[in-house]
Amino acid sequence: MTPTATYRLQLQPEFPFRAAEDAVPYLASLGVSHLHLSPVLEAVPGSRHGYDVTDHGRVREELGGEEGLRRLARTAREHGLGLVLDIVPNHMAADPVHNHALREVLREGPDSPYARWFDIDWAAGDGRVLLPVLGGRIGDELARMRVDGEVLRYGEQEFPLREGTAGLPLPELLDAQHYRLGWWRLARTELNYRRFFTISELIGVRVEDPEVFAATHGKILELVRDGVVDGLRIDHPDGLADPAGYLERLSEESGGVWTVVEKILTGAEPLPGGWAVAGTTGYDALYRIDGLFTDPQGAAELLGHYREAASPADDRGGHWAATVRRAAYRVVTHELAAETEVLTRLASRICAGDPALRDHAPWALRTAVRELLVRVPVYRPYVTAGGPCTDAAEATLDATAVSDAKAAFAVRDEASAVDVVRDLALGRLGGGGDREAFCARFAQTSSALRAKAVEDTAYYRYLPLISANEVGGDPGHPAVEPEDFHAFCTRIARDWPATGTALTTHDTKRSAEVRAGIAVLSQCPGRWAGLVAGLGRSAQAAPDPQLAWQAWQTAVGCAGMPAEERAARLEPALLKAVRESGLFTSWTEPDPVYERLASDFVAAGPAADTGPVRSLVEEFAAPLAAHVRAQSLGAALVHLTMPGVPDLYQGTERAYLALVDPDNRRPFAEPSPDAPADEKAELTRAALRLRRERPAVFGESGTYAPLRASGPAASNCVAFCRSGEVVTAVTRLSLRLAESGGWRGTRLALPDDGVWRDLLAPGREFTGGTAEMAELFADRPVALLVRG
């Protein structure tokens, strides 16, 4: 059954199945149809997210085990709710203690029956797999190692010993293993197993192998077949060798249950039409909704003020495209150097084995790999070696990309390595063996590069309007015109009517409320620039002006956060931001002096509880509160009524201020019965109950039609009709509206002249085929009309 709406719960030891079960009555009362659970399989002990799976055959004991999950499902069913599970096919924890499959590979080597589970390049490691786990060079760490029976212990870690080696002297014992313990810094250049992005603690899984698929999906499919689970959310499908093949098999084995994929689409990139899924998890919708409430002219003006105040270099935050390109070069040559070497080795072997391709030097192939990877404009091409190459795949490495990549070569003839690498990446040189491996690994590396370069680097460097810096977004074009939003919704209603939509997730860098508080700045860029200048004169100096700009926007976005929590939540989020940006400090090369200065600045200014600086921020934010409210309520109503299946992240049915993880992954807390009424909660309940009562209006057979306003403020209203029965109308850019004199007779054309009543304002009705905007939005900036 296709959900009408889902509610995401972050399960963790502090919020196990029993706690989720206790919350079921409340969640059912909201009007959602399904609970969306974070990963439930056995994971690293203490994990607060569950993406570090250690055993696919068991439900996590720390959460209550399989009986706890089944009991939760029964309780949910009694209240009319189903369950959707988040599953992780791409990777497992690289934990030799808790990951039995990996432990056996380390013990038995490439002959282990589990060796086929993982992409390990044994030849690159001279027959051994590198484990980058040591705090220093091995010579400096030997004193911390000891043999204990059949295991080698290093601090709190332990590793299985190859049979017959336990009695050897330590140096010989280390050399005799199927693995090599190494300094953690070696992972960047010498790692010889596929990992998740640049996280060496997560090892990639080869679910394209039928036996591996069966072993890693048996429990999940059992839960589906037993009716415990009704839908699936697929984490990071771009990490898989063959996403389309995987999804086809999963659909067949699961009986075609509702399934969405965490696929990040770039710009107008469509979801591959042949995928056996209902759609995405909703980042494409998030971008369009947020963009709808961003002023394009103001955003452009804000960019000018940012460049003047922060003075970023063009490729270090000044210009979006240049910033992305520089970040991609940094990632491909540093963080993903080992992955680039894998592709170089594969290409070299392919060329050496084919007389028509010989005499391409490894350095030339390596250069071609790097130059093409940084020019892939989306996360990856979707091709299989020897198979058909679609126009969409061709476009990922078009003639311009090839020409630009060749410009890196001084000798024209040597640049022909680019043609070879492109043909291998697009599967044009046949399939099987190394050709198949290269095609898959190029795509997998491309997705990791895009994620690290854009999501985890450029988003923290390019900062004019940080509300636009969310996964799936386009900070270079943060605003979305109403016509483009309507076109997107029309396409979704036609092609992917059961896709997921989202506003806040466990991975968003800022919750929808925080982004709303920041996006309003696009409507008052001059005032914002004046505030920043005043704060620069009044507050403790920041160690760099880009941090100051970002920190003050964060402070404004979090204006409603409790004062006693502000420092404890803003400081870690902003410290993470400067480490991710890598401009002055980083996770692997931290600058303690810079980080101390950054923390001191944040504590004394953006996160301060009191003082003149705090007063300046509050005086600036107070007049904007009504417009932040309009932004928040408008985005929420659009999300809940547009085409697709809305996913509500825990707590977001009401006003919810949260920053990047771990701040946004705190255990769920049901609101107190004594809590004052929350305007957003009332809106959410009304929209969700309407979806539940009228599934055909919003479901796969439902229609979407834009509605037009007429009058001087027509552009400040966005409205649409679902299936001729429900009208959503929201105020857009309310600050600009107020400054221009209000609605001034602007009217909205309704679908017909019947009776339309507003569910958000009981007793209010409209007839005659039109509604006066001033009356429609008399009490709140949004309206939800149903045919009377």
ABEGO torsion letter per residue (X at the ends): XBBABBBBBBBBAABBAAAAAAAAAAAAAAGBABBBBBBABBBBBGBAAGABBABAABBBAAAGEAAAAAAAAAAAAAAGBBBBBBBBAABBBBBAAABAAAAAAAAAEAABAAAAABBBBAAAAGGBBBBBABABBAAAAAAABBBBEABBBBEABBBBBBBGAAABBAAAAAAABABBBBBAAAAAAABABBBBEABAABBBBBAABAAAAAAAAAAAAAAAAAGABABBBBBGAAABABAAAAAAAAAAAAGGBBBBBBBBBBEABBBBAABBBAEBAGAAAAAAAAAAABBAAAAAAAAAAAAAAAGBBAAAGABAAAAAAAAAAAAAABAAAAAAAAAAAAAAAAAAABAAABGBBAAAAAAAAAAAAAABABABBBBBBGBBBBAAAAAABBAAAAAAAAAABABAAAAAAAAAAAAAAAGAAEBEEAAAAAAAAAAAAAAAAAAAAAAAAAAAABAABAAABBBGBBAABABBBAAAAAAAAAAAAAABAABBBBABBAABABBAAAAAAAAAAAABAAAAAAAAAAAAAABBBBABAAAAAAAAAAAAAAAABBAAAAAAAAAAAAAAAAAAAGAABBAABBBAAAAAAAAAAAAABAABABEAAAAAAAAAAAAAAAAAAAAAAAAAAAAAABBEBBBBBBGAABBBBBBBOAAAABBBBBBBAABBBBAAAAAAAAAAAAAAABAAAABAABBBBBBBBBEAAAAABBBBBBGGABBBBBBBGAAAAAAAGEAGGBBBBBABABBBBBAABBGBBBBGGBBBAAAAAAABABBBBBBX
